[in-house]
């Protein structure tokens, strides 16, 4: 059996009240042993459009926040789980990514996704194509970003991108390109991740276009095992090279998690046992959570775990126990 990939941990943050507060978020993540600081890629402010999504408010734009976090730290990697490729011109995103990698001395993790938050598209007047079209476009963007990072003259003529007559600059520090994370929860996007990604980010299947119980139920232990089969089958011989990441959205570091588990299970239409084993949930003391993560790495091969900023301090003992192990 292949040796288990060492654990890595990341913090995902959405908000900061000031520049000083954001720098402190980044520095605390680094001091606590986290590998990376991630943002998401959402731009809606308060209002009916955001309320329809059930998604938390994100006050910070990803690119400048990532740049500031890199400047405030020495080793911390910076990333986005994940950039929606429909929210900016792909060639602009490619140049921003290469620049971030250059100016951070090679600390970028480039997350790319097909987009899913229907109300956000609608609120900004962005066409929300059917999933197959968005995933096809994502694949084309991923391959184009790789070509851009190569520094050679570009000649791309696909259904969605037409780049020619220039070379990509600057060259990123990481070669041949910064690690590319592809995130999603449906079969087509996960098969694409198997073929093209360096890091596969396992998520809910958010085909409804909003956050809700349906998405949580799409990611139980049984469904996650199925998703991993899709990825590995599509990856073929490169499957052992993949790193698997997951967002532990329901993380509670506590000695008495029973009532929390019961309440969340009822809200999501799951049994307490299903929620306790849910790959996106972690419940218990630091020692119990560490043991559960080791069990899940053995079962699924998931070694990269992202937790929310509000639980990062409480979760730090888990990071200390497992990082690099």
Buried (B, 14 or more C-beta within 10 A) or exposed (E): EEEEBBBBBBBBBBBBEEEEEBBBBBBBBBEBBBBBBBBBBBBBEEEEBBEBBEBEEBBBEBBEBBBBBBEBBEEBBBBBBBBBBBBEEBBEBBBBBBBBBBBBEEBBBBBBBBBBBBBBBBBEEEEBBEBEBBBBBBBBBBBBBBBBBBBEEBEBEBEBBEBEEEEBEEBBBBEEBBBBBBBBBBBBBBBBBBBBBBBBBBBBBBEBBBBBEBBBBBBBBEBBEEBBEBBBEBBEEBBEEBBBBBBBBBBBBBEEBEEBBEEBBEEBEBBBEBBBBBBBBBBBBBEBBBBBBBEBBEBBBBBBBBBBBEBBEBBBBBBEBBBEE
